[in-house]
Amino acid sequence: MEHFSYLTPNYARLSVKFVRGEGVYLYDEQGKEYIDLLSGIGVNSLGYNHPKLTKAICQQAKELIHISNLFEVPYQEELAQKLVETSFGPKKGKVFFCNSGAEANEALIKLIRKYFRDQGQDKYEIITFKSSFHGRTYGSLSATGQPKLHEGFEPMLEGFRYAEFNNIESVKELINEKTAAILIEVIQGEGGVNPADENFIKELYELTRQKGLLFAVDEVQTGNGRTGKYWGFQHYGIVPDLFSTAKGLGSGVPVGALVAKNEIAEHFTPGSHGSTFGGNPLAMRAGLVVFEELESGLLNHVARVGNYFKEKLTSLGVGKIKGKGLMLGLELEKPCKDIVLKGLKKGLVFNCTAQRVLRFLPPLVITEDEIDRAVEILEEILREES
Ligand SMILES: Cc1ncc(COP(=O)(O)O)c(C=O)c1O
């Protein structure tokens, strides 16, 4: 009899069921061990069964998992302070908490519109980029510059224009009297691990200053230490007006955030936006552990092992290596879907994005030795492929 699934068929799932993890290792139902170079797509930043994280969320579960934002919520101020201090500096911004990257971008889009509307300006268009990815809700999907993801779901939300990534002229061409902001991933993740050029980001930033636009960054994948700095934009010597984040922030506990400079954040007036679950104490505790770890050496570790991993991948002499820190891609000349399956067979987890890019987003705690083991397996697979 054919197997019936009660789940909608929107994921092309691989037939492996992981049931447990320890550090950077995952174990399936049969007890087979895998090195995880994907961390639930950039989420499990502290790896599996991290003692401090597990302890904090178990303790919090005993105290209070959820309380409405009608009240003051334990640990929200503390985590918000970390996000602002590591990005804009002390007291220079405010945070709205939600539960995912798409929701953080939804909030970001709404805040951009509200900021201009409150000033009586009819500016609402946001310029985003081709091959970008911002999420699957209508606002974030409309912001996403990939027509194939819009197919069947039209009409999209009005007010988005898509420029060429790393091409300043294409941005200039799209600016008009309705343009409110530019939204960019400084390293496109789903689009194929494409880093923005340094000059491009600088020129883009200058352009927003000249034209009175807001500069918004999607730090959902690049944030929270993933690239070896707290925030991806910190590689480029600019500070945006607002940014979204999620993924690694809670190391597996769903949490998203919008961080905006004070003068922008103030436009989220009481009642203008909200979330039932957003910023619950359990998620806040998880986020605090992630930031405490980053502060006490993990961020430097990411920068160091990220370089090590990049060198190791480069030494394979195959394809083009892209990315920063522990957000790396290996672009091949042919589709890489099968390589992912071969990896699973050999106990290595990674994925393939933009058809030809092997993507590596390991837990941030991965060590040089673990990278050595992983790259050995990868080398074996690539050798068999050639
Ligand atoms: C850059 C970026 N923005 C937004 C999202 C959407 O995040 P979520 O899946 O948590 O809604 C993703 C997810 O892959 C992402 O990579």
The ligand as an ORCA input file, in Angstrom:
! r2SCAN-3c Opt
* xyz 0 1
  C      18.244     36.177      3.953
  C      16.982     35.523      4.403
  N      15.925     36.275      4.718
  C      14.768     35.727      5.138
  C      14.617     34.367      5.253
  C      13.313     33.791      5.715
  O      13.452     33.315      7.006
  P      12.351     32.290      7.631
  O      12.450     31.037      6.845
  O      12.774     32.163      9.063
  O      11.035     32.952      7.494
  C      15.697     33.532      4.934
  C      15.551     32.064      5.024
  O      16.247     31.309      4.402
  C      16.902     34.129      4.496
  O      17.956     33.376      4.169
*
